[in-house]
Amino acid sequence: MNWSIKMGLPSDWKTFPRSPGVYIMSDGRGKVLYVGKAKDLRARVSNYSVPGGDGRPAIPNLVARVREIRCIVTATEKEALLLENTLIKRHRPLFNIFFRDDKEYLLLRIDRNEPFPRPELVRRAARDGATYFGPYSSARGIRETVRELLRLFPLCSCTRRKFASRTRPCLNHQMGRCLGACAGLVTRERYLPVVDDAVRFLRGEYRGLLARWKAEMNALSVGMRFEEAAKIRDRIAVVSKTLARQRVVRTVGGDVDAVGWHRDGPAVTAAVLYVRNGRIEDAHQRHFRWEGPEEEAIGSFLLHHYGEDAFFPGEILLPFPVADRVALSAALSERAGRPVAVRVPLRGERSRLLDIARRNAAEGARMRREKEEAYERLAERMAVLFSLPGPPARIEGYDISNISGTEAVGSMVAFLGGKPAKKWYRKFSVRGVVGQNDFAMVEEVVGRRFAHDDDFGGMPDLVLIDGGKGQLSSAAAAMRAAGREDVPLLALAKERVRGGEKVFRERVFLPGRKNPLHLPPNDPVLHLLMRVRDEAHRFAVTFHRSRRTRAAFAPRPDPGAPAE
């Protein structure tokens, strides 16, 4: 059921039902400003009519902009939680928490139902009967784990496409790292025990594996098969080292996630500690801003973190009670397809896990704060060094890539606060330049970017061009034509130092300055400019290579075919 009223007298809100649901606040243009949930819609929304009734500093600003409020009634609090999360993701309201880094963390998947199971990395967990491990916040770390797994266990590592078409054994088989399943050299009955051992290794059940491997090693030694015994000895050494690194939480079994929470004013850091089969495996953090109650923030965080296809543990530990804990547990259980308990432990091993998660959140907040302060000092120095109007928060870098004028492309990268903001990266296909003319290509790309602003996330505080005086002049001409000559502009180019060794140094070109500026090689400002320049170059070269590859493999017209 749906009600819609205009914001006005508090008595108008008495028409809202006394039932659970979601309320949606919009401005005069229909843009959604805030989405909230409530057990009693009428009581919750009436708080906005009382000065200071909600308690959040941002609420007066919100109420002043609201022109319409709607509510959607749900059957239960659980449905209200799920609907609120869906609407926040759809509308991205200004006054709600919205996590813009929507990437899914990597999971390791092994499906024993396949004829010859293999480890593979996936982004989402499906209800397909496979075994999943993770999630892992470090892609490099989990890929190293897979490499270690394949060194220890001779599992198939071929892709499904190669597996289906391969007739000869792969290179890994020739190196003794694969049983040759892709070429039909091993039966499923002999292959599956290796898969089961790999699963035990991933679950941390090392002691049983070590005991069996030691028995096998001794038997091979007695049989004078020393090379095979040496391979098992090396395997035992690797697993023993892994076992020594693991931190064991003996009294906590199964899959448990502990949520650490740190708040410093509106800045919030949440850290999720992953405990799998009694061992701390990984942790990851999120940073966001929030001015409302902790309960609402942590509920939104959990519903975002555990999306539809996420890996769900059997138990989630929270650092403080939440009013809708039962509804939250029911919502997560519905997504997981199995029970997910949400608990607030006060003592014991689980409480200790929460303390570790809290320390992770506090340290994450401290490191983030120190990085932000370091960049602020760096930006202030840049403003003085290059005579900028103010410290640059957003820096855009541009580069051109082509071979003799063919398949010419341009790139734009954006850095916010000294970090890449890949959401605002853009690619350009150069259209109006024939032949090798880098200056004209730079002018076209920069001109197209500054011709409009809506698709680029706002104006930069500093533009950096990969090149020298010529590229700088071309970019400046394009910005003048677009009426953006007020945006500061620099160019960065390498200069080969003559005599002796092949050494390069960087030169910074500024508009209106005849000679370039040479910064010390260890200058943090120079390092930041080089990062932006190198990222723009990488992005342009990658796009150019993909264009060149596509052109090389495109079907060519038959010269003998009759003309249409």
N, C-alpha and C positions, 0 to 999 in steps of 0.2 A: 504494500500500500504506500502511496506517495502523497505527501502534503507539501504545499508551497505557499509561503507567506512573505510579505514585505516586512523588512525590519522597521519597527516603529515603536509603539508603546509596549511596555513589558506585558500588558494584559493580552496582547496578541499571541504570545507564546503559550498561553494556556490551551490553545487549540491543539498543541502537540500531544501525542498519545503517551501514556505512562507504560511504555513497553520498551524492550531492547531494540536497538537499531543504530543507524548511522545518520548524522546530520552533515549537510554540505553547505558551506557559506560561499557566496559569489559576490563579485562587485557589479557595478552598473552595466558593464559590457558582457556579463555572463561568465567571466573568468573565475574559475574556482580558486578561492584563497585558502580554504582550510577544510579538512575532512576530519571528523571526530566520531567516536563511538560512545555509546552510553547504555547502561542497564535500564535507566529511566530517562527517556528523551526529554520529556517536559522539564524534569528537575535539572537535568544537565544544562540545557540551553538557557534556562532561566538565570543561571549563574552569570551569564554575560550581561544581563540587564542591571546587575548590582555593581557599582564601582568597587573595584578590588575584590569582587566575588570570586573570580577565577584565580587571582594571585600572580599571574604571569605578567612580566613587564611589557611583553609585546601585544597583549590583548587589547589595550585601548587603541593602538594603531590598527589592529585587525578590525575591531568593531566600527571604527570610523570609516573604514572602506567598504564594509559589508552593505549591500543593498538588497540581497535576497538570501533566504535560507530555506533549504529543503531538508526533509528527512525521509529515510527509507526504513520501514519497520522490518525487523527480522524475527524469526521464531525464537532464536536463542542468542545468548551472548557470543557463543562460538561463531555463529554465522555473522554476527556484527563484526567480530575481529577480522574474519576473512574478507568480508566485503570492504571494510575500511582499508585494508592492505591493498586490495585490488584497485580501489578508486584512487589511492595515493599514487600508485604506479602509473595509472592512466592519466591523471590530471597534473601530477607533479605540483601540488599547491605550494605557494610561497611560504606559508606559515607552518608547514608540516616538515617532519624529518623525511628527507628523500636521499637515499644512498645512490650517488651517481656512478660509482664504480661497481657496475652490475655483473662483473665477471664471475663465472662459476669456478670454484677451485677444482683442481685435478683429483680424480679418483683412479685407483688401480683396479681393473676388472679382470676376473678369471671366471669363465663359464665352463663348468665341468660337463655340461650337457652337450657341448660341441664334440665332434669326433676326436679332435686333437686340440685341447684348450691351449691358449697362449695368453700371456699377460698383455694387456693393452690399457692405454690411458684414455679416459673419457672425462667429459665435463659434467655429465648428469647420470644419476643413478636411476635405472629403470626397474620396474617390478617384473624381471624376467628370469628369476631363479638363479642368477649369477651371484658370485661372491665379490663384494666390493671392499676395498681398503682405502682409508683416508677419512676426510678430504685432506689434501696437502696444499699448503699455501705457497710452497716454493716449487715451481716447475723444474728448476735445475735439480733440486734435492730428490724429487720423486723419479726423475729420469736417471739419476745416478743409482737410485735404489733398484730400478729395473735392470740397469746394466749389471749391477752386482748380483741380482737374482739370476740373470742369464749366465753369468760366470759360474755360479754355484750349481745351477740345475740346467741340464741340457734340454731346455724347452724350445719349441718352435718359435722363431721370431719373425717369420715371413708374414707379410700382409695377406689378407684373404685373397686378394687378386693374384699375388704371386703363388700362393699356396695352391690355388685352383689350376694354374697353368704350368707349374714347374714339373719337369720330368727328370732333371738331374739334381743331385744333392747340392745344397747351398754351400757357400764358403764356410759358414759356421760348422757344418757337419765335417768338413775336411779338417777344421781346426780342433775337432773334438768337443765342440760346444753345443752340438745339436744331434739328436738321435736320428735325423733324416726322415722325419714324419712327412715332410713335403714331397719326398720322392718315394714314399711307400716302403721305407726300409725298417719300419718298426710298427708293431701292432698296437692297437689302442689299449689292450690289456697290459702290455709292458710299459706304455707311455703314461697311463693314469697314475701309477704310484709315484712317479717323478712329480706330477702335478700336485698330488697330495702333500708331498714333502715341501714343495714350494709354498703351498698355502700354510702349512704349519710354521715355516720360517717367517712368513709375513705376519702370522698371528703371535709370534714371539715364543712359540713352543720349542725352544732351542734344546732343552736338556734331553728330551727323548731322541731328537735327531743326533745329538752329539754321542749319546751312548750307542746308538745303532751304528753310526759311522765308525766309531772307534773299534767296534767288534768286526766290522767289515775290513777295516784297515789291518787289523791284526791277522785276520784270516788270509788276506792277500799276501801279507808279509811271510806267513808260514808257507804259503804256496809259491814263494819266490817270484811273485808278480809285483816287483818293487815299483815300477812306473805307475801302475794303477793305485798302489798304496800311497804313493807320494801325492797323487792328485787328491785323494781323500784327506790326507794330512793337511794339505794347503786349505782345503775346504773347511776343515775343523778349525784351523787357525783364524780364518776370516770370521766364522760364526762366533768363536770365542771372543774375539775383539769386539764384535757387535754386541754381544751379551754384556761385556764389561761396560759399554757406553750407555746401556739402557738404564733408565731410572725406574725402579719397580715400585708400584703401589699395591702391595700384596692384598689388602683387604677390600679393594675395589675391583670387581670383576666385570666382564662385558664391556660394552661401549658407553662411555660417559663423556659428556662435554661440560666443562665448568666455565661459567661466564664471569670474568672479572670486570669491574666497573670503576672508573675514575672520572670525577667531575671537578672542573675548575671554572666556576662561573657557568657561562653557556657552553664552554668547550667540554665535550664528553669523549672519552676513549673507552671502547669496549674491547676486551680481549677474550677470545674463546680458546680454552685449553682442551686439546683432544687427548683422551685417555682410551686406549684400545687394549683390551685383555690385560688390564693391570699395568700398562706401561704408558708413560707420557710420550706421545709420538710427535705432536706438532702443536703449533699455536698460531693464531693470526689476529690482527687488530683492525678495528675501524675507528675513524675519527669523524665526528660530526658536531654540529652546534644545536643546542636545545635549551629552551628557557622554561619549559613546563615541568610537571611532576616526573619523578624518576620512573614511576610505574608505567606511565604512558610511553615514555621513551624506550624502556627495555622491552615492552610488548611489541612495539613497532620494529625494533631491532631484530627480535627473534623471528617474527613473521617474515621479515625480509631475508634474514640469513638462511633460514630453512625454507627455501622456495619449494615449488612443486616437485622438482627433480633432484633435490639435494639429498645428501646422505644423512639419514636420521639415526642418532644414537638411541639407545633404550632409555637413557636418563639424562636430563639437563639440570644442572645445578645453578641456582640463582643466588646472588649475593644478598638479596633482601626480599621480603614478601611482596607479592603483587595481589591486588584485590581480585583480579579475574584469572587467578592461577588455574582454576578448574577449567574454565572456558579456553584458556590458552593451551592447556594440555590436550583438551579435546580437539582443538583446531589443528595442532601439530600432529596428533595421532591420526586424524583423518587424512592429512596430506601424506603421512608415512605409510598408511595402510596397515598399521600395527600400533600397539600402545607405546606412547612416549610419555614418561613420567617427568613432571616438572617439580623439583623439590628445592627447599631452602634449608640445608643442613646447618645445625648450630654447633655440632661437635663431631669429633672423630676424624677419620681419614678424608671423608668428603669435604669437611670444613677446611682441612689442610689444603686440599686441592683448590678450593675457592681462594684461599689466601695466596697460593702461588699465582692463580689467574689474576687476582687483584694487583699483585706486585708487577706482573707483566703489563697490565693496563697503566699503572702509575709510571713505569719506566717508559712505556711507549709514548705517554703524554709528555713526559719530560724531554725525550729525544726529539719529538715533533716540535715542541716549543723552542728548544735550542736551535733546531734547524731554521725555524721561522725567524728567530732573532738574528741568526747569522746572515740569513738572506737580506733582512732589513738593513743591516750594516753594510752589506755588499752593495745593495741597491743605492743607498745613500752615497757611497763612494763613487759609484758609476755616474750618479747625477752631477757630482762635483767634477769628475774627471772629463766628462763629455759635454758639460754645460747643458744638462737636460732640465726641463721645467720642474721635474720632480723625480723621486725614486721610481724606476720602472717596475711595475708589477707584472705586466704582460709584455713579453718579447716575442716577435715573430721573425723567423728566418726564412730566406728564399734562396733557391738554387736552380740551375738549369742543367739538363743532361741530354746529350745527343751525340751522334757520331756523324760528323760531316754534314750536319743539318738534317739528318734523317731521323724519324721517330722522335722529334724534339718534344721534351716535356719540361714542366716546371713543378716545383714543390713549394709548399708553405707549411712550416711547423710552428707551433705555438708553445711557449713556456710560461707557466703561471707560477709565480713565487719561486722561480729557479728550477721547476720540475716540468717535464713534458706533459702537455695536455692534449693527448692524442685525439680527443673528441673533436678538436678544432683543426686537425691536420687537413690539408686540401691538396689535391692533385690537379694539374692543368695540362691539357694537351695544347701545344703551341700550334695555332692555326694560321696566323697572318704573316708568317716569316718564311721566306724561301731561301734555302741555302744556309751556309754557316755564318750566323750573325748573332752572337751571344748578347750583344748590347740590345738589339731590337727584341730579342726573346725576353730578356729581363723586363724591358719596358712593357711588353704585352702582358706578361704574367702579373706584374705589380699593378698595372692599370686595371686589369680585370678584377683583381682583388679589391681595390679601393673604389671601384665604380659603385659598389653597393656594400652594405654592412650587415644585413640581416642574417646571412648564412655563415658568418665568420665569428660570432660571439663577441662583437664589440671591437672598438679601435685599440690598436696596440699602443703601449707607451714608448716602444722603441722598435725600429725595423732594422734588421741586420741582413745585408746582402753578401753572398759569397762571391768575392771578386775584388777588383781594384777600382781605379778612378772611373774607367769607362762604364762599368756596371753601376757604380754609385750615381753617375750623372744620368744614366738611363732611368734608374728607379726614381730619382728626384724629379725628372721630367714627367713621368707617369703620375706621380703623386700631385704635382702642380696641376696637371690637367684634370685630375679628379677633385681638386680643391682641398687636398689634404697635406699641403706643405707644412702645416703646423706639427705633423707627427715627426719626431726625431728619427734620423736616418744615419746608419753607419755601414761601412763595408770592411770585410776582413779578408786578407789575402796573404799567402805565403810568399816570402822572398828568399831566394837562395843566396846564402852567404858565400861569396867568392873566395877562392883560394883554400887549398888544403882539402879537408873532408867535405863530404856532401851534407851540409847542415842547412836547415831552414829556420827562419824566424818569422813571426807573424807581424803584419803591419795593419794598423787600424786607420782607415780613411774616413775623414769627416767632411761634410759639405762646407765649402768656403775656406778650407785649409789646404795650402799647397803641399806641404810635406806630411807624410803619414806619421802617426803616433806609434812609437815602439814601447810596448809594456814589458816589464821583466818576465822571463819565462815562468817564474813561480807565482805570478800575480793571480789571485783568485778571480779578478774581473776578466782577465784574459782567458782563464780556464772556462768560465761560464760562456763567454762569446764563442770559444772553440767548440764547446758542447752543442750550442745552438747551430753553428755552422756545419759541424759534422753530421748532426742529425738531419738537417735539411739536405745535405749531400747524399746521405744514405737513403733517405726517402725518395729523392729524385732518381737515383741510380736504380733502385728497386723497381720503380714504376717504368723507367725506360727499358729495363731488361724484360719486363713482362710484355711491354708493347712490341719489342723487337722479336721476342719468342713467338708471340701470337702472329706477327706478320710473316715470320719465316715458315710457319706451319700452316698458314692459310692456304686453301685450295687455289691453284692458279688456273686461269682460263686456258682452254685447249686452243692452241694457235690454229689448228686445222678445222675448228668448228665454224660453221657458217654464221655470219653476222646476223643479228636479229633485225 
